[in-house]
Amino acid sequence: MRRRTLTVLALAVVVAVGVYVPATLLAPIAPASATVTRFTAPAEKSLSLSFPSYGATAVEAVGFTDSLKTSGDAKPRSIASISKIVTALVVLDKKPLDGSQSPKITFTASDHALYARYLAQNGEVADMPTGLTLTERQTLQVALIKSANNYASALAYWAYGSNDAFVDAVSAWLKKNGLDHTRLVEPTGLSAANQSTATDLVKIGKLALANPDVAKIVSTKSVEIPTVGTIENSNKLLGINSVVGIKTGTLDEAGACLLFASRETIEGKEVTVIGVMLGGVDHDSLDADIQKLLASVRSGFQTVTAVTEGTAFGTYATEWGANAHAVASKTVSKLVYGKAAVRAVPSLDAVSEASTGDRAGTLKVTIGETTTTVPLELDHPIPAPDAWWRLTNPSLVF
């Protein structure tokens, strides 16, 4: 009986070992426990712009969401010779240059008479003898660079035949471009009835810079025109503080005005700023106020680094003592203007046995309006438990 009992016990041990050991060694192990690391957003930078106390001002960093900022009144104001930008765009809408100089314009006696007409109104003019032939580009240069009223009118009447037809074309163009607060009654701006708001003028500035012919002309400091001679740009800020144009305006009812644009590289990114200032006392003080405004705009940019490569956004821990972090696989940064909300939301994968660099989840990073998905990876390996741990921890294995 004793021998039989021992035999049965021995067989039981053999069976138990034969079942327990392989079952323990081969049983799947639960994934490592994962804990998300709390994200702390970088501090936001406030925007403080240097606006003048008079008139109406608007400024926008092109391509930066909600960057349009204004000061002063929002009502339509006389815009003086800034009108000529609209005139140029409406004429080019019908008579595009497409990068060429043509077509050619031969000025008539009626065109010549515009010289005396605008000179009598104390308006800017340039020589325009009857029979003079210039290209459309040259005519645009005199109208926009020198701000010659007789050239702006001759250009509009050449394209549309009459002032009424030109005004109708302007109205249609304004409607097409959503410029609901702008009105022109003639091409030059000598009429105080040519009016717009600061925000509409910023839109017009963007349209002007988007037209390569207009953009090139308004950025030209001087040019030689046959018969007319050398003309100098009326915008004295051109070339200062990265200003690339675009149009001055002066009228008793409007004061000193400037629709301006600057373009420069800020922290490795090309940035275009478009703005307008209306109602200044004179152009010297207006130019000084615009330089102050542009300096304050420039200081409003910053590169926000939301996530740095290698930053941990989660921790993995196993029962057998293996630990690793889920870290960002790349740095995420963006040039922003003013305040920009920053968020980073990790999503951790279930991880058991893994090597360094294996995927551990994803990180959704948002800076302002831009969202980027960044892979998370392990910074250390998570090895499988050894046989001894499996055999001695059956409650954790099964």
Phi, psi and omega in degrees: 000318180297317180296321181293321179296315180297322180295316179297318179297318180298316179297324180295319179296317180299315180295316181298314179295319181295333179266312186296311186299305180295326179295320180291318183287334185257353183295138177295144181259140179298147178301158176297145176290139184242134179234126180283137177271132182293136180266134176248117183285146176293157182294141178275145181261128180282156181252125180232105184263146181265089180267149175284166182270357185245169168058222180218137182223144172216145179212143182218137170270109189297129179092356179254117186303136177060028182271349180292119179234147184228163176210152180083199185280161182250010183277158175297137179234158173297137186245002176051224188286356170300338175307329185294336175294315177297316178304313181298316182293322180289322176295316180292338176296327179263325184235071183291148177276325183055038177083356183260180177269334188281167003280177180261150180237125174255121186279137184264179176297325177295320177296316180301324181294338179297331180302306181294324182298312183280331176297323178294337178265010181063031179268159177290132180222166175220152182305136180211073181293150177301133180093352177296133178244124175231163174281163176300321180298315180297321178296318176297322179298315180294321181292321186265320183282308178277341183065039181284121184292321181295328179285324178295316179293315180300322179295315181295318182287329175296319183283323189241352173092328181201166179294320180299315179295322178296314181297321177297318179295320178298315181300318179294319180294317179298317179296317180300327184260012175068028181262077190282348185245022181240142180213133173238137176248353177197170192276346194261324187101359176291341175272130178292349179282348171286110189225157175198170173260163180298321182290322175298321182293328175297319176299317179297322177299319178295320177296322180294315180290336178284344176268112187299329180289314178294316181301320180291319182294313185289347177264004181272127181284319179203157180204151179265125180242129179308135180072315181290323182096200180277127178249141181251145181292132180287348179272101184284350176276350184303125180089352178260133181053040176066020179288130182244020181135190018229322182204134175273167173203137179217128179199146180306316182285339184257335189076196177275131184226152174208124168267119190230160176214143174231151179218122180207168179264119180243115179052045174086359181239134177285127184237132175249130177243130178238134180208172177214144176229124184240146172087024177285162179287315177205170186286332178296311180289325177297315179298321178295320179292325178292322178296321176296318179297315180296323177296320179289326175296315181300320181288348180278355178270145174204150173267117180266123174260106182280321185221136176251137179308132179094354178288134182280134176235011177185157180231136176249137178221138179247161178293337182263012169097005177275139181222149177201161177248148171268112187244154178293137183273352177203164178273139178239118178218162182204141173284125181235164178240117183072214183282144175211117180295138181238129178225151174217116184242110180275151173228112186267138175278160171285126185233129173249254176278130183202163180252165175301133180092350177293152179299137180233001180145198179224160179230120178265112185252127180238125173238109184064242181261000185256129179241132180234137176259124184246128175294140171260143181223160182282138178268350176216158177286154171242096182283160175289154178293149179281172185297319183299317180296319179299315184290331185260003179228057183299329181293335179267341180277316184262000000 
